[in-house]
Amino acid sequence: MTQTNIKIQIPQGELTFRASRSAGPGGQNVNKLNTKITLFFNVAQSSYLSDWQKRRIAEKLAGRISSDGSIIIVSQRNRSQLANRIDAMEKLNLLLTNALKTNRSRKKTRPSRASIERRLVTKKKRGFLKKQRGAKIDMQ
């Protein structure tokens, strides 16, 4: 199971993997073995996600979702197919976790009476200093 956060665990049955030739490191392995992993996760048809989660993912990851409703993730970082498979699942985990995060709403606050008073006192002092600078002395 892929765990996105405490509430979501996507079963392996909802993930589809495809292996192909990698362009990454591996020497002659690159020419012989299928180590690149492409992971497909159909958000629209997932039975494990709630409707709210599906809408939120579709909204946040609109650019990453294909026309059939799948998120496609490619991993070819490592030399082995298993390591790339784990990497792809971690990428999906991170993607879904970030998409489902909600921002805290801002609480309105007011300045305290003392802070308002301090601000006004410093403004008065500053204004007085500036007024003294501009005072002209008569030299008659």
C-alpha positions, 0 to 999 in steps of 0.5 A: 500500500502507498501511504499518502498521509494518515487518512489515505492508503492507495492499494497496489491494485489501483496502481499500474506499472509499465517497464521500458528501456531507460536512458539513465545510468547503467552502462550496457544494462541500459541497452538490455534491461527494462529499468524505466518505470512508468506508474499510472494511477487513475484518480477518477476511477479510484474506489479508495478516494472520497469524492472530495479528495478526487475533486481536490486532486483534479483541481490541484493537479490539473496539469498532471492528469491525462484526459482519461483521468490518470496521473502518470509518473516516470522514474528512471533514476536508478539502475534497478527496476525495483528501485525505480518502482519504489521511487515512482510510488514515493513521487506519487505519495508526495504529489498526492500529499501536497495536493490534499494539504489544506491551508489554515485560515488566517485569524484576524487580530487587532493591535493592542491598546498599548501598541497603538499608544506606543506608535502614536507617541513615537510618531509625535516625537519624530514629528517634533524632531522634524519640526525643530529641524526646519525652525529658522533663526532670525539674524537681525 
